[in-house]
Structures are given as C-alpha cells and as structure tokens.
C-alpha cells in the first residue's frame, strides 16, 4: 500500500476579523497525496494558497477538520512536537530564499540540523552530498551573499532536504528568478524530489512550472479544485550551467 505523506480531511480555516463575520480562508478541503507525488497549486493572491501551506507545515492549525502529516494529526501535537515535526518530516522552500547572510553556504544548509542537535560529522556529510548534487560542492565555504539568485535557491533547496523530509512545501520557489534560472531550478528540484522519494506540494503563478507536476490543483476563495493534469512536461538543465 502506498504511504500517504500528506492528508487534509474536511479542513476549514477561519480567522477573526474586526467585522461581524470571520474570514474563511479555506473551506472543506480534502485530499491525500501519496509519498513521491508532485502537486502544483495555482490560484490568485488571497485565494488561500498560503493558508494551505501553513497548515501543511503545521505552522497553523485548522479551525475544523484534520491535517495529517507523515501519519500524525497536527492538532493532537503540542507546539514543541509540531516544531520537531517541521524539523524532521517537513521541508520548506521560499520565494526569497531566507538564507542567513552571515553564514557560509555549508552552514546555511546544516543550520536546521544544528537546531535539532544532530552530530556535526553527519551534517557535514549530508551537506556535501546535497551540494555536490546541485553543482555547488566547491562553494561550501563561500559566503552565501556572494551567490547569484539561482545559486541561493539551490542552497535553500539543499537546506530543505537536509533531514530527508517526507513532505517538501514550496511557496513560489522560482518566483524570484529570471525565466532561465527558474526552469533550471525547478528541473533540479523535481529531480532531487524523485531521488529522495519525497512528496512535493508547491504553489505557483507560473503555468509553465505547474505543468511539470504530476497533478495540478486550483484554489479559488478557499475552495480547492483538483484537475486532471496534462501529460507532465520535462525540463533538463545542468546545475553547473546556472548563473
């Protein structure tokens, strides 16, 4: 039986507002994503994409319904347990990288492992492995602020995969890159996901990037619609060719 990496079961999320009625960000959302599957979510700003990712990452809790990450209902977990879940089972990739400029490339990659208290030798091995796979193996000691945008996003991807997460969540992972680097970074991300056996859920405004996923879902006013995907497109690029 295929392992379910991420499940939403009749999830609704509302927020209190200064008005008479609370704001409903998500409404009765249900889905299951098997491990190893890649799903793109498209929708306008304010449609509920960020709320969906925050719930999937156990950053926020549903108002009603269940969110299950790696077999664990996040509503049953303490704040500390949800933080540990994010360090072990969930990886996050952001549009604006969120790297620490005072650290080297290698130290940015291993930072979540430091926080989790993992052995330094283990972290160094994993960082070298990941950086080699994205064409940055010789950049480990380089200050991260000296990298290009495409290189920074590759470092961010390595950091997100450090703990071999079951679920990788990406918020506009190519939105801050030019078209050529966007294609190369997305191709690399999908290749790594396949190699690691992780599940990828990403939100994007780009139809080209969404077409690379196994499935394309759309969200409008908090309601999720699952669409039958077109045949998956492919992008190929050598990591070392990126700027």
N, C-alpha and C positions, 0 to 999 in steps of 0.2 A: 504494500500500500504506500502511495506517495505521501511523504510528510508534508503537512500544511505548515508553511512558515509564518503566514500572517492571516488572521481571520477577523472580520467585522461581522457582528451579529445584531442586526436591527439597531444600529448605532445612531443616536441623535445627540447633537451638541448644541446647547443654547447658552447665551451669555446675557447677564443682566445689563440693562441699559438705563439711561436716565428717563426714557419714555415709559409708557404704560405697559408695553409688551416687550418681553425679552427677545433678543435677536437669535434666530435659529440659523446656525452656521452649517450644520449637517442635519439631514432628515432621513431617518430609517435606512441607513446604508448597510448593506450586507454583501459580503464577498469572501471568497477563500482564494489564497494564492499559494500554490504548491511550491516547495523548495526547488530552486533552479529556474523559476519562471521570471520573465521580464515584462513589466506592465508600465505603460505610459498613461498619465492622466493629463488631459488637456481641458482648459477652461479659462474664462476671463478672470481678470483680477477681481477678488471679492466673491468668487464662486464657491469657495470652501476648500480649495486645494491645500492651503497652508494648515488649516484645521485638520484635514485628513492626515497630513504628515505628522503633525504634533501628536495626534492620538496614536498613530502607528509607532511613534518613537517613545511612547509612554511619557512624553513631556506634559501632556494634559490628560484628563480623564473624561470619559463620556458622561453626559447627563443621564442617558439611559442606554441600555444595550451592553454588549460585551465586545472588548477588543482583546484578542488573544495573540500574543507574540511568542513564537517558539514554544507553543503549548501552555503558556502561562497567561491567565486572565489578569490584565494590569490593574484592574480595580481591586483585586484581592491583595495587592502588594503594598508594602509601606513605601514612603518616599525613598528611603535608603535602598530598598530592594529594587525599586524602579530605576534608580541611578545605576545600580550594579547591572541590571538588565541591559541598559544602554551601553555599558562598557563591554559586555560580553556577547550579546546577541544582536545588537543593532549598530549599524554603521551609518554615518551621516555625511553627506557631501552638499556644500552650499554654493550658491552662485558666486559669492565674493570670497571664497577660499577659507577665511577665518584662520589663517596661519599667524604664528607669533613672530614678528619681525626680528626680535632679539635672539632667536634661536636659529641653529643651523637647519639644513634640510633634514638630516637624520633625526635631530632632536624633535623637530615638529612631527615626524612620523611616529616616534616612540612615545610621545607625550601621554596619550591615553594609557599606555602600559605602565608608565611611571606612576600615574594616579592610582592605577589598580594594584600597584606593588609587585609587578611581575619582575623576575630576575633580569638584570641588565644584559647578561650574555644572550639570553633567549630573545630579548627585544632587538639587540644588535643583529642577530642572525636573520630575524624576520624582516627588519628594515632593509638589510642588504638584499634579501631575496626580492622584496617588492620593488625597490628602487631599480634593481637590475632589470626587472620585467617591464618597467616603463621607460627604460633608456636613460635613467638618471643615476646609475650606480656609481659613477665617478663624481657626483655632485654632493655626496653625503655631508662633507664638512663645509660646504659653501653656505654663506648667509642667505637665508631664504628671500630676503628683499632684493637680491640681485638677480632673481629669476624673472623670466617673462611670464605673462599671464597663463599661457598654455602649460608651462613648466610648473607654475604654482598649483594649477588644478591637478596635475598629475601627482604632486606631493600630497595634496589633500585626499586624493583617491587612495594613495598608499596608506595614509593615516586611518582612513575609514575602514580599511581591510585588515588592519594590524591584528585584530583579535579573531579573525575569520568569522565574521558575524553571519548569522542565519539570514538576516534581512538588511539590505542596504537601501537607504532612503535618500533621494537626491532631489534638491529643490533648484530647478533651473540650472543643472550642472554645467551647461555650456552657454548660459545667458550672458556671461561677461566676456566672451571670447569672440574673435572675428570668425567669419564663416569657415575658413580653412582649419583653424585650430579647433573649432567646435566639432567639425567632422572627425578630426583625428582623436580628440579626447574622448568623444562618445564611442568611437570604434574601439579604443583601448579599454574603456570602462566595461563595455559589453564582453570583450574578450576575457578580461580578468574575472568577471562575474561567472562566466561559463567555466573557467578553470577552477575557481574556488568553490563552485557548487552553491553559491549564494542566490538569494532572491533579490531582484531589483524592482523597486517601485519609485518612479520618478515623475515629477510634474514638469511640464514644458509648454512654452508658447509656440515651439517650432514644429510644424507638421513634418519636416524632414527628419528631425530627431525622433519624433513619436513613431514614425513609420518603421523604425528599427526594432521596436519592441515586439514581443510575442503577441501582446494584446494591447489595444488602445481603448481606454475608457474616457468618457467625457463627464464633466460635472457642471451643473448649472443651478444656481441658487440653492446649493446644499444638497441637491439630488444627484446621485451618481447613476450614470447610464453606461452599461457595458456594451461595447460594439464589437462585432466580429472583425478581426484585423484583416488588412490586406496582406498578401504574401510579404514576409519580412524582408526588408531591403538589407543590403550589406554595405559597409564602408570598410576599406582597408587602408592602413597607413602604418608606416614605420615610426615608432615612438621617437627614434633618434632624428627624424626629419622635422620634428616640431620646432617651432620658434618659442 
